[in-house]
Amino acid sequence: MSAPVALNLMVTIQWNLTKTGKDHFAELRNQRFCRWLRTRCEQLGISIAPHHAYAREKNHVHWLVHVPEQLVAEFKDLVPRWITSLEHKGKGSRIRAENHDPAPDGAVKIHRVRNSVAARKYLLKGISPRDAFRFGIKRVETQGVVVGRRTGVSRTLGRAARKRAGYKSQRPLWQRGNGRVVSSSPSIH
């Protein structure tokens, strides 16, 4: 098990601005990012497994990801190239992603995460209104039709990993009140 890491980058990919307009996020994440991270970490002699969470919306995806500091610049250069390499996959000779032109302007935005709570809430803004309060989300927005999984996390952040790490969740927000725990079912006196 690797050491705890922070999801330090927020990547937004606008698939509708790419040449084909197709969502290649699963391939980008699994075939490009995970392989690249494993290879580069071996070369640098560090051990960091992929850590990420994502949320798909109508024509784009938001991806919170951990990238080691020494690889951030390379990652920012490669993501737009991975998108065009996936669009040309299976067409013509196979060439490395570094040799592809980057995706069109505006298709990829990568920012540092400065407030992890705000970033997580942003990913959850498409949650059902009845569940929003539990997570402290005040503004819920319709996210449109999505084909495939709307949200997900890496195995390193999944339920089994949390259980192995001994993670204990806090009481849900809806069960708290003025410093005291509020029962979710009324008690009869």
Number of C-alpha atoms within 10 A of each C-alpha: 10 10 7 9 14 14 21 20 21 23 20 20 26 22 21 14 17 20 14 12 13 15 21 16 19 12 14 17 18 12 13 19 19 15 14 15 20 15 12 15 17 12 9 10 9 12 14 19 19 22 20 23 20 23 22 25 19 15 17 22 21 21 25 27 22 21 24 18 10 10 13 15 11 11 19 17 12 18 24 23 21 27 29 20 24 20 18 16 12 9 9 7 8 10 11 10 18 14 10 17 13 19 22 15 10 11 18 21 15 16 12 13 18 12 9 15 9 12 17 17 18 15 20 19 18 21 18 12 15 8 12 18 16 13 14 12 18 10 14 18 11 12 16 10 11 12 9 8 10 15 16 14 17 16 15 16 15 14 13 11 14 14 11 9 10 9 10 8 7 6 10 12 13 16 13 13 10 6 6 8 13 13 11 9 7 7 6 4 3
